[in-house]
């Protein structure tokens, strides 16, 4: 048995994963938060995570507070 999310959830999760991986790479490279490369790698992470949460909730038919719709 395989449980697979719909394409819109997969796309959001892949984008979020890439953003977080880029942030991890900046941290591992010891890039200070004041360097231009740091914010560039971090820009949009919160938005990507928020979109992923929305897509997952849509797939599960739940609202923001966790109740079923």
matplotlib code that plots the C-alpha trace (Angstrom):
import matplotlib.pyplot as plt

x = [0.0, 1.3, 0.0, 0.8, -0.2, -1.7, 0.6, -0.1, 1.1, 4.2, 5.1, 4.8, 6.8, 9.6, 9.8, 9.9, 12.5, 14.8, 14.5, 15.2, 18.2, 19.6, 19.2, 21.0, 23.8, 24.3, 24.4, 26.9, 29.1, 29.0, 27.6, 26.8, 23.2, 24.7, 26.1, 24.1, 24.1, 22.3, 19.1, 19.0, 19.0, 16.4, 14.0, 10.6, 11.1, 8.2, 5.9, 6.9, 6.2, 2.8, 1.9, 2.8, 0.7, -2.3, -1.9, -1.7, -4.8, -6.6, -5.8, -6.9, -10.0, -9.1, -9.2, -6.4, -7.5, -7.4, -11.2, -12.6, -14.4]
y = [0.0, 3.4, 6.7, 9.6, 13.2, 15.1, 16.9, 20.4, 19.1, 17.4, 20.7, 22.7, 20.2, 20.1, 23.9, 24.1, 21.4, 23.2, 26.4, 24.8, 22.9, 26.2, 27.7, 24.7, 25.1, 28.8, 27.8, 24.9, 27.4, 29.6, 32.5, 35.3, 36.6, 40.0, 38.6, 39.1, 35.4, 34.6, 36.6, 35.6, 32.0, 32.6, 35.0, 33.4, 30.4, 31.5, 31.9, 28.5, 26.8, 28.6, 27.5, 23.9, 24.0, 25.3, 22.7, 19.9, 21.2, 21.4, 17.8, 16.7, 18.9, 20.6, 24.2, 26.2, 25.1, 21.4, 20.9, 19.1, 21.0]
z = [0.0, -0.9, 0.5, -1.8, -1.5, -4.4, -6.8, -5.2, -1.8, -3.4, -5.2, -2.0, 0.0, -2.6, -2.7, 1.1, 1.3, -1.1, 0.8, 4.1, 2.6, 1.3, 4.7, 6.3, 3.8, 4.7, 8.4, 7.7, 5.7, 8.8, 6.8, 9.2, 9.1, 8.1, 4.9, 1.7, 1.0, 4.3, 3.8, 0.1, 1.1, 3.8, 1.9, 1.5, 3.9, 6.1, 3.1, 1.7, 5.1, 5.3, 1.8, 2.6, 5.7, 3.7, 1.0, 3.6, 5.4, 2.1, 1.4, 4.9, 4.7, 8.1, 9.2, 10.7, 14.3, 13.3, 13.0, 10.1, 7.4]

ax = plt.figure().add_subplot(projection="3d")
ax.plot(x, y, z, "-o")
ax.set_aspect("equal")
plt.show()
